[in-house]
Amino acid sequence: MAIVCIESEVEDFLKRIGVKDSKKLNHQERLSIFQKSSKFIKYSSYEIVQPEVIDNYVYRNALNLLEAEVMARLINKCIEVLGDAKFILDSPDVKTERFEKLIRSLAKWDINVKALNKADEKVVVVSLASILAKIVREREIEKLRRTYGDFGSGYPSDPKTIKFLIKYIREGRDLPIIRKSWKTFKRILEEWKGRLV
């Protein structure tokens, strides 16, 4: 998860150079756009959440809480560096006011925060944060490939990722890089369960 802070007057420029939801850009476009944007970024940071932590929250049915806790930590660090700022969040909760209230309860200070659904598609600074998050993800994936081999993109639509999962499950090997709560992993594990005995 990533945070980016800019001055509001650079928003039009960022739109002109192509800043948009990271899912609508390829790897090279993300790198190029982020590099062009970097001189306008007053503050940026990110936090990588480990698979076992995500699993823990999923099993407790508290994934929105995890997202809120990470967002609040990023906001707190930003305020420590910049002082006050207005924060716009991509809300995982359909009830955005409820998510705003949760974030405020976790922040160290009284903060100006607005939560929106699909904010990464609607608000340029949130789009820029999504680009940063995707760049960090891709860099981390590359590190993991050096250890575990080429497992593709890590997305469920990637046949190479599915093949990699099946191979590891078939061999009975542990996958510390996989969320055990991931539906794709659980489905493949279930399909292979009878064959592993």
C-alpha positions in Angstrom: 0.0 0.0 0.0 1.3 3.4 -0.9 0.8 7.1 -0.1 1.7 10.1 -2.3 1.3 13.8 -1.4 1.3 16.6 -4.0 0.2 20.2 -4.2 -3.3 20.5 -5.7 -2.1 22.9 -8.5 -0.1 20.1 -10.2 -3.1 17.8 -10.6 -3.8 19.0 -14.2 -0.2 18.5 -15.2 -0.2 14.9 -13.8 -3.4 14.1 -15.8 -1.8 15.5 -19.0 1.3 13.2 -18.6 -1.0 10.2 -18.2 -1.4 9.6 -14.5 -4.3 7.2 -14.1 -5.3 4.0 -12.3 -2.2 1.8 -12.4 -4.3 -1.1 -13.7 -4.8 0.8 -16.9 -1.0 1.2 -17.5 1.7 -1.3 -18.5 5.0 -1.7 -16.6 7.0 0.8 -18.7 4.2 3.4 -18.7 4.0 3.2 -14.9 7.8 3.7 -14.6 7.9 6.6 -17.1 4.9 8.4 -15.6 6.2 8.0 -12.0 9.6 9.3 -13.0 8.0 12.4 -14.7 5.8 12.9 -11.6 8.6 12.5 -9.0 9.7 16.2 -8.9 6.1 17.2 -8.0 5.8 14.6 -5.1 6.2 16.3 -1.7 6.1 13.0 0.1 5.7 9.3 -0.7 6.0 6.1 1.2 4.7 2.6 1.2 4.2 -0.5 3.4 4.5 -4.1 2.3 2.2 -6.4 4.1 3.3 -10.0 4.5 1.1 -12.9 3.3 0.7 -14.4 6.8 -0.5 -11.0 8.2 -3.1 -10.8 5.4 -4.2 -14.4 6.1 -4.6 -13.6 9.8 -6.9 -10.7 9.1 -8.8 -12.6 6.4 -9.5 -15.5 8.8 -10.8 -12.9 11.3 -13.0 -11.4 8.6 -11.1 -8.1 9.2 -9.4 -7.3 5.9 -10.8 -3.7 5.9 -9.4 -3.2 9.4 -5.9 -4.3 8.1 -6.2 -1.8 5.2 -7.3 0.9 7.6 -4.4 0.2 10.0 -1.8 0.3 7.2 -3.4 3.5 5.8 -3.4 5.1 9.2 0.3 4.3 9.7 1.2 5.8 6.4 -0.9 8.9 7.2 0.8 9.3 10.6 4.2 9.1 9.1 3.3 11.6 6.4 2.0 14.1 9.0 5.2 13.7 11.0 7.1 14.8 7.9 4.8 17.4 6.2 2.5 18.5 9.0 -1.2 18.8 8.1 -2.5 17.6 4.7 -5.8 16.6 3.2 -6.0 12.8 2.6 -8.1 11.1 0.0 -8.4 7.3 0.4 -9.4 4.5 -1.8 -12.0 2.9 0.4 -12.4 -0.9 0.5 -15.7 -0.4 2.4 -18.8 0.4 0.4 -19.8 2.6 3.3 -17.2 5.2 2.9 -18.2 7.3 5.9 -17.7 4.3 8.1 -14.2 3.8 6.7 -13.4 7.5 7.2 -14.5 7.1 10.9 -12.3 4.0 11.3 -9.2 5.8 9.8 -9.8 8.8 12.1 -10.0 6.5 15.1 -6.6 5.0 14.1 -4.8 8.3 13.3 -2.6 10.0 15.9 -4.1 13.4 15.1 -7.3 14.9 14.0 -7.1 14.5 10.2 -8.9 15.9 7.1 -9.8 12.6 5.3 -12.2 11.7 2.5 -12.7 8.1 1.5 -14.1 7.2 -1.9 -14.8 3.9 -3.7 -12.6 3.5 -6.8 -10.6 6.6 -5.8 -7.7 5.3 -7.8 -9.8 5.8 -11.0 -11.3 9.2 -9.9 -8.6 11.2 -8.1 -5.2 11.8 -9.7 -3.1 11.7 -6.5 -4.7 8.4 -5.6 -3.9 7.1 -9.1 -0.3 8.2 -8.5 -0.2 6.3 -5.2 -1.6 3.2 -7.0 1.2 3.5 -9.6 3.8 3.6 -6.8 2.2 0.6 -5.1 2.3 -1.4 -8.4 5.9 -0.4 -9.1 6.9 -1.6 -5.6 4.8 -4.8 -6.1 6.6 -5.5 -9.4 10.0 -5.0 -7.8 9.1 -7.4 -4.9 7.8 -10.0 -7.4 11.2 -9.8 -9.3 13.1 -10.5 -6.0 10.8 -13.5 -5.3 11.4 -14.9 -8.8 15.1 -14.9 -8.1 14.4 -17.2 -5.1 11.4 -19.3 -6.3 11.7 -19.3 -10.1 9.4 -17.7 -12.7 5.9 -18.0 -11.3 4.5 -15.4 -13.7 2.7 -12.3 -12.5 1.2 -13.8 -9.3 -2.3 -13.0 -10.6 -5.0 -15.7 -10.8 -5.6 -15.1 -14.5 -1.9 -15.9 -15.3 -1.6 -19.6 -16.5 2.1 -19.5 -15.5 1.1 -18.6 -11.9 -1.5 -21.4 -11.8 1.1 -24.0 -13.2 3.6 -22.9 -10.5 1.0 -23.3 -7.7 0.0 -26.8 -9.0 3.7 -27.8 -9.1 4.3 -26.7 -5.5 1.1 -28.2 -4.2 1.8 -31.5 -6.0 5.3 -31.7 -4.5 3.9 -30.9 -1.1 6.2 -28.0 -0.6 5.4 -25.0 1.6 4.9 -21.7 -0.1 5.7 -18.8 2.3 5.1 -16.3 -0.4 1.4 -17.4 -0.9 -1.5 -16.2 1.1 -3.2 -19.4 2.3 -6.5 -17.5 2.3 -6.2 -16.7 -1.4 -9.2 -18.2 -3.1 -7.1 -19.3 -6.1 -4.7 -21.2 -3.9 -7.5 -22.8 -1.9 -9.3 -23.9 -5.0 -6.2 -25.5 -6.5 -5.3 -27.1 -3.2 -8.9 -28.6 -3.0 -8.6 -29.9 -6.5 -5.3 -31.6 -5.8 -6.1 -32.8 -2.3 -7.1 -36.3 -3.3 -4.0 -36.7 -5.5 -1.6 -35.7 -2.7 -2.3 -38.8 -0.6 
